[in-house]
């Protein structure tokens, strides 16, 4: 009887969520005044569509284009790698302060509870770290790019910081969650031996979280490559820059060359991070 | 003492090693060093950057308070509320609407791709171990179906939303469809891949039982596989919905009416005060949707 009621309740809430999604979609279509006909290209748009896809099998590769292509690819990697080089330390520091594990009041039953004053300070640091993560993460990297371009002027550093800030916070959030889910026995044992919080964190918690943390960092690198490519639309000389130019001048063959290059680059890192995850799962 | 040392050495030798991960780490460090050595990003030019920043900070002050106007919180609030009433609320609603339609469309496409992309279902004997092997050409055909579906999903998610939207905008003109389709395709690629993994991890007992009773592949998929995947897929659905809200804001910068188009208009007109209001409104929207999505994910998990 009891079990049935619990089960019924769960299914009921799921149904509420599903109905909510359907209702939201209906509202959205009404609010946007969406006409299915607009999704079908006509007239000049149809010509663009036909010509663009006709060129898909004829990607161009001239000597000048090859130089552009290599510059775009290398710059994409440079922006992504520079941003990740900043985001990783930021994420590790934020992740340390935003995880509950290092200041946790659960002492593993050995009675070595931190003092009340220390708990308050730790709590404040924790809340500050969590708030910073939520705040800086809620602005998309391309919006950061727009803001930083306006604030700091045209310089590659604006683009690097634009990716590094939200990515660092996302890494911090995920690192904190991963560390918090690690089994705590080793940490308790270390604390029982009198280890400082940093020691507990580095030797009791981090080793068991390292695989997940590394896998996620590689996945973020792949995302950073995509973001760096799109930064090209904002004037940085990455793949997106050359893609936009080729498309707007109607050189669809060249546009396809850049698209294929982007696909190859992202595909390579997709495979790499996937292989890394599989190697950890083994 | 030596016993203990020997024991420690034995433990050390027996530690689990992952050559691939170590190699990857080395390659990544070399890559980062090469980038640092060759990129030559100028850290200099600080003076000009500082002047830029100072100009920006004065321009961010709400317009009625710029110059010599005395500081008055009420004026600033009035200014902000008028902005919200005139454009902000409508743009935020449009952003949400685009994200909702995109994620629903993405889930529909992904669900269609999930089943043929799952290796345990898309084969000659679905989810039934220990039966006689079928002719090689049937097995090969199923493997080809899986590979093709997975390749399409990879293609969909490898192209960034922004690039999809840029291409669709040229082909469909300025209406909400380019943004919706761009978000839907990219997220269909992601949800389809995640969904295939969920299907590959389902408990095979129920499907095997149905198979033993003579159920067809479609019946097994509909009644024994998909119901098992629903809670997991709902989690992924809301996780991607959060991302869609962020991206729907950004895609507006291409000229599709949403918060992003307001941001871009303000940037072009150099009204940085308005621009910061729109960016902040976008951030608030993301935080609200994140909270809503956390609640919905809890409900989907059955908590």
Interface residues (C-beta under 8 A of the other chain):
Chain A: X10 X13 X14 X16 X17 X20 X21 X24 X25 X27 X28 X29 X31 X32 X34 X35 X38 X39 X41 X45 X48 X49 X52 X77 X78 X81 X82 X84 X85 X134 X135 X138 X139 X140 X142 X143 X146 X147 X150 X151 X152 X153 X155 X156 X157 X160 X211 X214 X218 X221 X226 X227 X229 X230 X233 X240 X243 X244 X247 X259 X262 X263 X266 X267 X270 X272 X275 X276 X279 X280
Chain B: X18 X20 X21 X24 X25 X28 X31 X32 X35 X36 X38 X39 X41 X42 X43 X45 X48 X49 X52 X53 X56 X57 X93 X94 X96 X97 X98 X100 X101 X104 X154 X155 X158 X159 X160 X162 X163 X166 X167 X170 X171 X172 X173 X175 X176 X177 X180 X181 X230 X231 X234 X246 X247 X249 X250 X253 X263 X264 X267 X272 X275 X276 X279 X282 X283 X284 X286 X287 X290 X296 X299 X300 X302
